[in-house]
Amino acid sequence: MTIRILISFSLFFISSLSYSAETLEEATFAGGCFWCMEPPFEKLDGVHSVISGYSGGRIKNPTYKQVSSGKTKHIESIQVLFNPQKISYSELVKVFWKNIDPSDDKGQFVDKGHQYTSAIFYHDDTQKNIALKSKQYLIDKKYFDRIVTAIRNFEKFYPAEDYHQDYYKKSVVTKLKYKYYRNASGRDVFINKHWKGKSLNFNNEATYTKPSKAQLKKILTKEQYAVTQEEGTERPFKNKYWDNKEEGVYVDILSGEALFSSKDKFKSGTGWPSFTKPLDPKNIVEKVDRSLFSTRTEVRSKSADSHLGHVFKDGPAPTGLRFCINSASLRFIPKKDLEKEGLKAYLYLFK
């Protein structure tokens, strides 16, 4: 008996360590009735939990009755706790769009009123960039005559009453009520009609195919090839962007994926372009570099796998990081050219 208890405790302890080691992040969406917004997210691999609740309003700890009155300015929302190593925020945003009507400013489907309107509440600049970019993608693709879904800064989320949580599977009675409500709401009819066959490739995933070495040597200069393909380093103070002060976005020289913003560029005194953070972390890959008799963190672009430079922990606030990047790995897109270069979603940075 004692041995069994010890084994059980050990397994529980190991499981707890495994769970605590996960780095979980939050995403908050409003898409009308939260009963209907839970199921599409809960079935996703990498999603730890989905909670129904209220966000965006003016009072603390609102009740369902108060929110339903429309006077609190809260919106029925869900908060998704997810593991970014298993599922990206971009994938969550795609699921969100494909489960709502983004053209309805009166509510969602059969439910009308401000408390049922749609919104993405972003938790940081990365989520904000992705949300804005995805909305612009829908506008550019003309999937709808208008897109009214709000992109809002997250402030506070209040979980709804317990009887609302997992309503669609709580009991036999709630399952039947949910099924009846959902069928009558018109949500599924709309989803099948307006979203079937439509892709949401707003991040251009898997669209870049890296050329062969022979082709790369024709595309790139000798220095660009040495830096991006052979982990070389250009000369400090003798490169294109080390002292560039113009507003705009820096993209990968090959794939064109957005990497850094001039808003995050600072004068480091090193002679290379330096940034406090990447524009979109999903486009950056960090690797351990043990060359030069030391251990450093190498920075590469995700799609093109270009060597960009290194990141150090001696940068200024707010991140304390210094992304030391080779100009030869980058192409600079001035603010005035962002729209024609397909980077319109980043214009908001410079307003």
N, C-alpha and C positions, 0 to 999 in steps of 0.2 A: 504493500500500500504506500509506504513512504517513498519507494523508488518511483512509483507511478505519479505521485504528487510532484516529485522533483522534476520528472521528465515533462509533465504537463506545464509546470511553471517555467521551465527552460524554453519550451516551445512558445509559450505565451510571451516571454521576455524577448525572444528572437523576433517574433512577429511584430511586437511593439517597436523594437528598434528599427525594423524594416519600414514600418509605417512612418515613424517619426523622421526617418531619413529622407522621405519624399519632400520635395519642395513644391508646395501647393500654392496656387494663385487664385484670385477671385475675378469673376466676370459677372457683370450685372446687366440684365436685359429686361425690357418691358415690351410685351407683345400681346396685350389684351389679357383675357382670362388666364391667370397663372396656372389653373388646373391643366390647361391645354399646352402650356409652355414647358412644363416639367418633363413629360415623356420623351420628346425628341432628344433632350440633352442627357437624361439619365441612362439611356442605352448606349452612350458613346464610351468607347474604351479610353481611359485616361481621366474620365470625370468621376470624382470621388463622391460628390453629393450635389443635390439641387434643392434649394429652399425657396418656398413661395413667401412673398412679403410685399412691402411697400417702400417706395423710394421717391425722392424728388419733391417731397412736400414740406409743410411749414411747422407741423407740430410733432412732438416726441411721442413715441410709442402709440401710434394711432390704432384704432380698432377697425375691423372690417366694416362695421356700420358707419363709422366716421368717414372712412375712405370712400365708401359707396355713395355717400352724400355728395361727393365732388367738391366739398368745401375745404378740404385739407391740402389740396393740390398734389397729394401723393398719387402715384401711378402703381397699379398692380404690377409687380416685378418678380423676377426670379434671380437668385444669386447662385452662380455655378462655381464650385470649388474644383479645380482641375490641376492635373500634373502636366506642366508644359513640356516635360520630356516625352510624354506619350501623345499629347494632342496639343496643337498650337491654338493660340487665341484666334488666328485667322480662320481656322476650321470651325470654331464656335460661332464666329460672326457669320459664316456661310450658312450654318444651320439656323441661326436666328432669322436671317433674311428669308430663307425658304419656308418659314413657318408663319409669316405675317403678310399683311397687305400694307406695304409702305406708302401707298398713295392715299390712305384714309386718315384725314385729320380730325375726324369726329369720334374715333374709337377703333375697335377692331371687330369686324363681322357683325354679329347680332348685338354685341355690347357697345353702347354709345356713351360718351361722356369723357371728360379729360382723364378720369381715372383708368380708362381703358386704351389710351393712346399709346403709340409705340415710341421707344427710345433705346439708345445704347448709352449706358452710363460708363464712361471710361475711368479707369483707376490710375492711369499714368500716361505719360506722353506716347509711349509705344502703343498702347491700346487706342489712344486718340488718333494717332497716325493711321492705324489699320482701319478704324471705324470710318474716318473721313475718306480714306482712299476707296473703301468698299462702296460707300454711298456715291462717290463721284463715278465709280465704275458703272453703277446702275443707271445713273443719269446719262453718261456717255453712250451706253448701250441702248438707251431709250426703251428699257423694259417696261416702263410705265410712263404715263403722261407727266407725272410729277412724283417726287419723292419727298414726303413730309416728315419722315421719321427723324426725331431730334437726336443729335449727338451731344450729350451733356456730361459735365464733370460730375463724378460720383462724390456724394457727400455723406449720406447715411442710408443704411438699409435696416428696416425693422421687420423681423420675421412675422408672418401672419399667424393667426391662431392655429393650434395644433390640428384641429379637424380639417384644415385646408391642406396640410402637408400630405403629399402622395394621395390625394383624394381619389385619383383614378384607379387605385389599387388597394385602398384602405379596407374595404369590406365588400361583400357581395352586393349590398344595397348601393353603396357609393359607386361601385363599378357600373351598375346598371344606370344610375342617374347620370354619371359622367358620359357614358356611351350615348345616352339619349340627348343630353345637352350638346355634345360635340357634333353629332349628326345633324341636329337642328340648327346649329350655329352658322353653317355654311363655310366653315373654315377649310374642311377637307376638299370641298368642291372647288373653292378658290385656289387652293394649293395645287391641285391636279391640273386645273385649267391654265393658270398663269406661270407656274414654275416648272412644269414637266418639260424636260429636254433643255432647260436653260442652264448653262454653266456659270459659275461665279469665280472665274480665274483672275480675280483682281490683283493678286500678287505675282502673277505670271509664273507660278510654280511649274517646274519641269518643262519649260518652253525653251530653255537655252541648252544647246548641245555644244560642248567644247570641241573646237577644231583639233585636228591632228597637230603634232609638233611641227611638221613641215609647213602646214597652213599658218600656224601661229607665227612662225619666223617671217612669213610674208606680211602678216597683218601688223605685227609689232616692230618697233625699232629694236636695235640690239640691247639698249638699256632696259626698255620695257620688258623684253623677253627675259633678260638676266634677273630682273627684280621679281616679276610675277611667276616665272616658271622655274627659276633656279635659286629662289630665296636670296637674291642679291640685295645690296643696299646702295642707293644712289648717294652722291656726294652732298653733304649738308650745305645750305646756303647757295647751292648751284643747281637747284631744281625748280620746276615750274610754279609750284603753288605754296612754297614755304612762307612767302610774304603776301599772298593773295588776300585782299581785304574785301573783295566784292561779295555781295549777297548772292547765295545760290546753294545748289546741292552738288555734292561730289559723288560720282557713280563709278562702278567698276569699269576699267578701261575696255574690257571685253564684253561682258554681259549687259552692262548698263544698269545693273541693280543698284538701287539707292543705298549709299553707305553712310555718308556724313553730311551734316548741315553746317553752313558758315556760321550759324547761330551758336554752335558749340565749338567753334575753332578759337584757339587762343595762342598768344605769343609765348612760346615755351623757351625760346633762346637756343634751341637745339639745332635749328637750321632745317628742320623738316616740318611739314604740316602736322599740327597737333590738335586733338579734339578731346573734349571731356567725356563724350559718349557717342555711340553710333546712332544714326538716324533711325534705323530699324534693326534691333538686335537679331532678328531672325535671319538677316542677310550676312551676319558675321559668325565665323567659326573660330574658336580659340583652341590652340594646341600647345602642348608642352614642347619647348625648344631647348635642347641641351647642348647646342653647339657653342663654340667660343668659350669653352670651359666654365660655363655657368648655366643656370636654369632660368629661362625666360618664358613669357607667354606670347606665342606667335599669334597673329591675327590674319585670317584668310577670308575671302569672300565665299559665300556658300555655293552659289550656282556655278561660277566660273572657276572656283578653287584657286584663285589668284593669291599669291603671297602679297600681303598689304604692308605689314610691318610688325610692331609689337605693342603691347599695352603694359604700362607701368603704374605703380601705385604712388606716384609722386605728383599727381595733377592737382589742380585747384578745386574748390567747391563748385558745384554741389556734390560731385561724384568722387573727387579725390583721385581720379584716373587720368592718365595721359596716353591716348592712343597716338603713338608715333608712327606716322604713315608715309610711305614713299609716294611722291608725286607721280612717279612712273606707273603706279598701279591705278591711278585715278584719271577721270575726265570730269571737268568742272562744267556744270550747267548753270549759267547766270539766271537770276530770278526772272528776267524778261523772256527767257526761252523755255521755262519749265512746262508751259502748256503745250507748246508744239513738240516737245520732247517726251510727251506722255507722262509728265510728272505734275500735272495740275493739282493733284491732291495735296501737294506740299506747299502750295502758294500761301496757305493760311499762316505759315510760319513767319512770313515777311510783311504781314499787314500791321 
